Amino acid sequence: KQHYSIAIDGPGGAGKSTIARRAAAELGFVYVDTGAIYRAVACAALSRGIDPSDEAAVSALLPSLQLELRWTEDGVQHVWLNRADISSELRTPAVSTAASRVSALPVVRQFLLEQQRVVARTHDVIMDGRDIGTVVLPDADVKIFLSASPEVRARRRWLELQEKGAPDTYEAVLADLIARDERDSNRAIAPLRPADDAVLLDTSGMTLQESIDAILKLIRKKV
Ligand code: C5P
């Protein structure tokens, strides 16, 4: 066997990225945040004035996008788009909404599929997303579906935004998150759902450290 792969899926704000990044550091694996590449496509569409739901326009945009993932020494993923690091532009509410729209387009998912698989073929990875266990890495060594109640997830996201000085209210963050869950879960292609062989983990009542420990325990049974 060449490389280990761990799939972590779940809705936004469940803590996937922080938990997956810390667990990857602990194991010496590469952490791959797949949401960031959907966000990069969304960002490109928005900056060119393209409606993120317009399949023909987004499809025409894709060939001009050269996406690249790079990691800092301490394992933080950066997304490069056409030779510019756009990582700092990806986490705004406008980009979140646009990402969940472009990600419903089959042409976008197809475009990004092989790029995700290549990383997993060449590294030991913890990959987080919505369809990693179901579509991208159906043979992953461990699959985890991480969730938490919408209120808990909205509160975590809101605190993150507050720290950055963003003006969004808790109510707006919650409404956004619920709308995004709806879109991600009900889309025709690669909807958000646990793989049949995924372990379900609800982090609503858990601290960050407890969640990381629980995940590491699940992974170490297999790796
Ligand atoms: O995880 P994150 O919130 O950064 O993802 C942004 C959006 O990208 C999600 O709402 C979802 O629509 C989409 N996405 C996806 N498949 C993935 C990762 C993200 O459809 N594997």
Residues whose N, C-alpha, C, O or C-beta is under 5 A from the ligand:
A	BS01	C5P	G12 T34 G35 A36 Y38 S96 A99 S100 S103 D128 G129 R130 D131 R180 D184
